[in-house]
């Protein structure tokens, strides 16, 4: 059976890993939201998006 000191060290280690996992999930959530929402990208480069939309519209209008 583990000594009380060893058990306490394991519990602290587990709590630290849980906190690191929470932070990693938060970072992943932020990254996923920024990837799936092009608002900021459009705001930074509106001309590129406008040109891309125009080309896409021409492609769709050509019947392909």
KAFEN-V371378 format. One record per helix or strand of 2 or more residues. SS is the DSSP state (a for helix, b for strand). FROM is the first residue (numbers start at 1). LEN is the number of residues. If there is no record, write none. Layout:
SS|FROM|LEN ; SS|FROM|LEN
This chain:
a|4|33 ; a|39|6 ; a|46|16
